[in-house]
Amino acid sequence: WEEQLNNYSGDDPLAVWDDYIRWAQQNATSDKLMAHIVPLLQRCTRQFQNDSNYKEDPRYLRIWIKYIDTVKDPSDVFAFLEANGIGTNLALFYTSWALAMELKKGMYAEAYAKIEEGINKKAEPEEKLRLALKQFQHRMNQRTVDAITKNQTADPAPVGREFGDQLSKGRKVVRQAAPTGAT
């Protein structure tokens, strides 16, 4: 593969890199994955970062996303891509950033806003952004339902308790008297 990278003379050098990266991922064992693949991803992303022919190429953005999947905090890498205009017209850019915010950081409002930003900037394909937005909304609705269900089963109200009861550890329930003279 290295020889093919060094001796390539065609119109699309990214194609060789893309094939090499896919081959390496399919053939690497888990311990070799980080040792070999991450440097390969870094080399490829650096190789084409100033090449205007690849700034909006989905293959190049996918390689960046593969790299982003290996870093602890992807925010800086996404900000770099945005500042350098890499993939910013592609739905994949916004959906990937939103998913990273949602899953790695728990930044739900920001994730929603990132998908909306992609829609507003008319990133393509728009259908992918609209689908991502629906899926995100479904996940947020499910989170709410799960939280409500968990709270109802984890902390049921004591039987026989009424509004206004005060509970103290080791004491009986004391009922507060209604204020007198209230109209």
Solvent accessible surface area in square Angstrom, and as a share of the most:
residue,aa,sasa,rsa
1,W,90,0.32
2,E,70,0.31
3,E,127,0.57
4,Q,99,0.44
5,L,24,0.12
6,N,120,0.61
7,N,103,0.53
8,Y,83,0.31
9,S,111,0.72
10,G,41,0.40
11,D,148,0.76
12,D,42,0.22
13,P,46,0.29
14,L,0,0.00
15,A,32,0.25
16,V,18,0.10
17,W,17,0.06
18,D,14,0.07
19,D,62,0.32
20,Y,9,0.03
21,I,0,0.00
22,R,112,0.41
23,W,114,0.40
24,A,3,0.02
25,Q,64,0.29
26,Q,146,0.65
27,N,88,0.45
28,A,29,0.22
29,T,79,0.46
30,S,99,0.64
31,D,112,0.58
32,K,124,0.53
33,L,67,0.33
34,M,105,0.47
35,A,77,0.59
36,H,81,0.36
37,I,4,0.02
38,V,23,0.13
39,P,58,0.36
40,L,3,0.01
41,L,1,0.01
42,Q,57,0.25
43,R,94,0.34
44,C,0,0.00
45,T,6,0.03
46,R,148,0.54
47,Q,112,0.50
48,F,6,0.03
49,Q,47,0.21
50,N,126,0.65
51,D,44,0.23
52,S,93,0.60
53,N,123,0.63
54,Y,14,0.05
55,K,46,0.19
56,E,60,0.27
57,D,22,0.11
58,P,58,0.36
59,R,59,0.22
60,Y,0,0.00
61,L,1,0.01
62,R,117,0.43
63,I,0,0.00
64,W,14,0.05
65,I,25,0.13
66,K,47,0.20
67,Y,36,0.14
68,I,4,0.02
69,D,98,0.51
70,T,43,0.25
71,V,34,0.19
72,K,193,0.82
73,D,64,0.33
74,P,3,0.02
75,S,35,0.22
76,D,109,0.57
77,V,23,0.13
78,F,1,0.01
79,A,48,0.37
80,F,74,0.31
81,L,0,0.00
82,E,62,0.28
83,A,89,0.69
84,N,56,0.29
85,G,27,0.26
86,I,0,0.00
87,G,0,0.00
88,T,26,0.15
89,N,86,0.44
90,L,26,0.13
91,A,0,0.00
92,L,36,0.18
93,F,0,0.00
94,Y,0,0.00
95,T,20,0.11
96,S,18,0.12
97,W,24,0.09
98,A,3,0.02
99,L,80,0.40
100,A,14,0.11
101,M,14,0.06
102,E,10,0.04
103,L,123,0.61
104,K,96,0.41
105,K,91,0.39
106,G,37,0.35
107,M,65,0.29
108,Y,69,0.26
109,A,78,0.61
110,E,78,0.35
111,A,0,0.00
112,Y,81,0.31
113,A,56,0.43
114,K,22,0.09
115,I,4,0.02
116,E,53,0.24
117,E,44,0.20
118,G,0,0.00
119,I,20,0.10
120,N,112,0.57
121,K,110,0.47
122,K,150,0.64
123,A,1,0.00
124,E,97,0.43
125,P,65,0.41
126,E,55,0.25
127,E,126,0.57
128,K,85,0.36
129,L,0,0.00
130,R,117,0.43
131,L,100,0.50
132,A,15,0.12
133,L,21,0.10
134,K,140,0.59
135,Q,87,0.39
136,F,8,0.03
137,Q,73,0.33
138,H,121,0.54
139,R,82,0.30
140,M,38,0.17
141,N,98,0.50
142,Q,80,0.36
143,R,119,0.43
144,T,76,0.44
145,V,81,0.47
146,D,76,0.39
147,A,50,0.39
148,I,90,0.46
149,T,70,0.41
150,K,142,0.60
151,N,100,0.51
152,Q,124,0.55
153,T,104,0.61
154,A,74,0.57
155,D,116,0.60
156,P,96,0.60
157,A,85,0.66
158,P,69,0.44
159,V,155,0.89
160,G,63,0.61
161,R,115,0.42
162,E,100,0.45
163,F,214,0.89
164,G,33,0.32
165,D,12,0.06
166,Q,96,0.43
167,L,92,0.46
168,S,51,0.33
169,K,204,0.86
170,G,88,0.85
171,R,179,0.65
172,K,175,0.74
173,V,73,0.42
174,V,86,0.49
175,R,135,0.49
176,Q,106,0.47
177,A,97,0.75
178,A,82,0.64
179,P,106,0.67
180,T,136,0.79
181,G,81,0.78
182,A,74,0.57
183,T,184,1.07
